[in-house]
Amino acid sequence: MMSWKKARVLGLLALSVIGAGWLGDSAAALFSAIPGLCASRLAFGEFGLALLWFLVSFGLFCSALVLLYRYRSDVIHTSARALPPTGYAGHTALIMSLSNLREQQIVQVEGLRSLDIAQFRKPLTVAPRPPDPEATPWMQNLRVLCDSLSGRKETLRYVVIIASPESNPQVDLFESIARDALKGLGIEKVVFERQEGMPPDANDFDALLLHVERAHTRCLRNMGGRRGRVCIDITSGTKIYTGATTTFAVTRGIPFSYVDNIGRVHYAMARVELPHLLEP
């Protein structure tokens, strides 16, 4: 049995079609009555009826459109789906966050320079439980970079980093480690850039969302007229950053990446779906 919400949308859709037909007919009748009105005052009644029909048709059509827009969420939904690893075409630009290093972690990340490329591709056999608070930072960032350069159809060219006020001074160090660790994949061809402006507060949702939007615009500008895809990594950074980047990716319909607990890189994408109106 059809739900009330879907029946309502179907009724409004039919009403808008009927209103559009009446509006066209009434407009034609109204214009036809104008010459008679100019020639004789006796045609005023005919013109008045035509005008009334036009106003009623116009009101019906506009009301149906307004209600259709109001209840559009009853049938139009946004859903996220995982993209198959083998079928994902890749991306030209990547937006990612950078977590802040504590003083004792700087020595740890320096050790990433000497790791073999395979270490960034190889997932862990068992997920660490509980997560080690002293685990090597930036490893997940390098996993995403490595996967982005793994022979996909689109070639990664630009990486825009959204850093916090604390991690902003460490962007150059991250770029240096990334180039040394991934030079075997041709990472030298990739341009690393900081997001323009003052680094956003890691706990300010609105500021993070604004910086993600600006970073996306910057990626599109860097690509120029060339066709390409922008991907947003939601793994690194605070939970608020993850929420802001996921929100932006879903509303703009662009892919986002994340690394699971055992080091595998996944991609997902949101899309707007219009289900069959006759489904129960």
Protein Blocks (a to p, Z undefined) as FASTA:
>chain_A
ZZfklmmmmmmmmmmmmmmmmmmmmmmmmmmmmmmmmmpmklmmmmmmmmmmmmmmmmmm
mmmmmmmmmmmmmmpccddddddfklpgbjfbdcdddddddfklmmmmmmmmmpcfklmm
mccfbdcddddfkbcehklmmmmmmmmmnopabdcfbdcddddfklmmmmmmmmmmmmmm
mmmnopmmpccdddedjdddfklmklmmmmmmmmmmmmmmmnmmaccdddddfkgocfkl
mmmmmmmmmmnopacddddfkopacddddddddddfkbZZ
